């Protein structure tokens, strides 16, 4: 797993990851099977993250992405 897990730290939305701004938790395989989010505004620079709890909802393409598709693309986009 890349970066440092911040135990108990809240998610910071939006956060920058792969030069894009994200407004929800991601599930792209970077930090295992669970969804995750950055705990600072810039994950690309800081590499600080935490696992998302049940109270943090996945939205948009991240919610529909196949866990087997590491790119996070939906429907061949």
N, C-alpha and C positions, 0 to 999 in steps of 0.2 A: 504494500500500500504506500502510496506517495503522500508526503506531507505529514503533519503532526495532528493527531486527534486531540481536540480540545474538549475534555470531559466536562460536561455541564454548561459549556458556553452556548449561548443562543445563536441561532442562524442570523446572518446578516443579509438582508434582501434590500435591493438587488446586489448580486456579487458578480465579479468578473471571473470567468473561467473560459479558457481557450479563446481569449480575445472577444468574448460575447458576454453581454449582461444577462443574468438569469434571475428570475423573480420567484422561483420555487425550487424545491428540492429536486435533485437529479438522481437518476439510477442508470449510470453508464458503465458500471463495472469497475470504476477507478478505485473505489473503496469497498470492494466486495459486492455482495448481492443486495445489501440494503441501500436505501436512498440516503443521500448525504447533502450537506450544504456547507458553504464557507462560513467561517465565523468572523471574517473581516471582509471589507469591500472588494479586495483584490486577491483572489485565490492564486492567480497566476504569479503574483509576486510573493505572497506570504505563505502559501501552502498550509493554511490553518483550516481545519474542517471539523465537523461533528456529524454524527448519524442523526437522521431525522426521526422524530418520534411520531406517534400516531396523530398528534395535533398539528403536524406540518404536512399539508397535502401536496401531492404531486399534481402539477397542472400542465396543460399544453402537450407538446410533443413528448416530453419526458414521461408523462403518464401513459402514453400509448406505445412507447418504444418497446420493442421486443428485447427481453433480457439477453438473448443470444446475439443481438446486433450491437456490437460495441460502439458503433458510430452514433447511435441514438436516433438514426433516421427512421422515419415512419413511412410505410407504404412506398418505398423506392424513391423518396424525395431526394 
